[in-house]
Amino acid sequence: MPRPRPLPIDPLAEAKRQWIAHGWTDAADGMTAVISVMRAQQLLLARVDTALKPFALSFARFEVLRLLAFSREGRLPLSSVVARLQVHATTVTSTAERLVRDGLVVREPHPHDGRAAMLALTDAGRDLVEKATDALNAEVFARPGLSETDTADLVAIVARLRRDAGDFTDPRPQPEPL
């Protein structure tokens, strides 16, 4: 698919100009920051979707498979998947159902909680997620479109925003080794 031609002006700069012209000066920088992050997310997700398309995976399906592949035994309680991916349980449940339907994951009873379910990666799921990860690393993650310094700065800035919004807490300092 050909890339669209760049616009002759930055629409976000024009939106900021309009915000200021309409008397919303105190909100103009924040609006620009929020919309800039949202647009960057769209651009990056388009690259991720392109890399995952040959594997018939959405990013949500990839995340579940990758999380299971990272676990020690290739299986996790559904509640742990929900917590670690920070999405609604309904979203994970429907994603898991599609992965089960496609033979990439199986549902198992939880060994200690009769009401809970475990998700377990199948061999086909493990093979697919490894190939998809290789593609994402090569096509997106190794070259995100920023310099190393800008990448580190962006990650640090967004991490502060996420932490301050209650997304996570900083870990406790570790004691010095004896």
Disulfide bonds with the S-S distance in Angstrom:
none
